[in-house]
Amino acid sequence: MGRIYQTTHLSEAHVRVALVAARAEADLLVRRVGSPGLAIDDARWFITRDKQDASTWVFFCSVGMAEVKICFVDHDAEAGWQKPSRYKNRFR
């Protein structure tokens, strides 16, 4: 599941992520969901405040420092990987 915890400490992060505005720049298009049960793959994230409940801890950083660039989208059908990445299946 894509249960994501946003850490404020780089050293805690499993993945460094940059938020980009243009879809064309993103490696992954992400849809935020309202419950953990809807976070069924890499592209559907339930953002939790509980570290222990999260499957992945991310640190939001600059594009130059990021391992994955994401863009949030409004519809499930739009969500998914746009570019090959070694991080596929990392956010499950």
C-alpha positions as CSV (number, residue, x, y, z in Angstrom):
1,M,0.0,0.0,0.0
2,G,1.1,3.6,-0.6
3,R,0.8,4.7,3.0
4,I,3.2,7.6,3.1
5,Y,4.8,9.5,6.0
6,Q,6.4,12.8,5.3
7,T,9.5,13.1,7.4
8,T,11.2,16.4,8.1
9,H,14.6,14.7,8.4
10,L,16.5,13.7,5.3
11,S,18.3,10.9,7.2
12,E,15.0,9.2,8.1
13,A,13.7,9.1,4.5
14,H,13.3,5.9,2.5
15,V,13.0,8.1,-0.7
16,R,13.7,11.7,-1.6
17,V,10.8,13.2,-3.5
18,A,10.4,16.4,-5.4
19,L,7.0,17.9,-6.2
20,V,6.8,19.3,-9.7
21,A,4.0,21.3,-11.3
22,A,4.3,20.1,-14.9
23,R,3.2,16.5,-15.5
24,A,5.8,16.1,-18.2
25,E,8.5,16.5,-15.7
26,A,7.2,13.9,-13.2
27,D,8.3,10.3,-13.0
28,L,5.2,9.4,-11.1
29,L,1.7,10.9,-11.2
30,V,0.2,10.5,-7.7
31,R,-3.5,10.5,-6.6
32,R,-4.0,11.3,-2.9
33,V,-6.7,9.0,-1.4
34,G,-8.8,9.4,1.8
35,S,-8.2,6.0,3.4
36,P,-5.5,3.4,3.7
37,G,-7.6,0.8,2.0
38,L,-7.7,2.9,-1.2
39,A,-3.9,3.1,-1.4
40,I,-3.5,0.1,-3.6
41,D,-0.3,0.8,-5.5
42,D,2.6,3.2,-6.0
43,A,0.4,5.9,-7.5
44,R,-2.3,6.1,-4.9
45,W,-1.0,7.6,-1.6
46,F,-2.6,7.8,1.7
47,I,-0.6,10.3,3.7
48,T,-0.4,9.4,7.4
49,R,0.9,11.3,10.4
50,D,1.8,8.0,12.1
51,K,5.4,6.8,11.2
52,Q,4.6,3.3,12.3
53,D,1.6,3.0,10.0
54,A,3.5,4.1,6.9
55,S,5.0,1.8,4.3
56,T,7.3,4.5,3.0
57,W,8.8,7.6,4.6
58,V,9.5,10.4,2.1
59,F,11.4,13.6,2.3
60,F,10.3,16.5,0.0
61,C,13.3,18.2,-1.5
62,S,14.5,20.1,-4.5
63,V,14.4,18.5,-8.0
64,G,18.2,18.3,-8.1
65,M,18.3,16.2,-4.9
66,A,15.2,14.0,-5.6
67,E,15.2,10.3,-6.5
68,V,11.6,10.5,-7.7
69,K,9.7,13.5,-9.1
70,I,6.0,13.5,-8.5
71,C,3.0,15.5,-9.6
72,F,-0.4,15.2,-7.8
73,V,-3.4,14.5,-10.1
74,D,-7.1,14.6,-9.5
75,H,-8.3,11.3,-10.9
76,D,-7.3,7.7,-10.3
77,A,-7.1,7.0,-14.1
78,E,-4.4,9.6,-14.4
79,A,-2.2,8.2,-11.7
80,G,0.8,6.0,-12.5
81,W,4.5,5.8,-13.5
82,Q,5.4,7.9,-16.6
83,K,9.0,7.0,-16.7
84,P,11.0,3.8,-15.9
85,S,12.3,3.9,-12.4
86,R,14.2,1.7,-10.0
87,Y,11.7,2.8,-7.4
88,K,8.7,1.0,-8.9
89,N,6.9,-0.9,-6.2
90,R,8.7,1.1,-3.5
91,F,5.7,3.0,-2.4
92,R,3.5,-0.1,-1.9
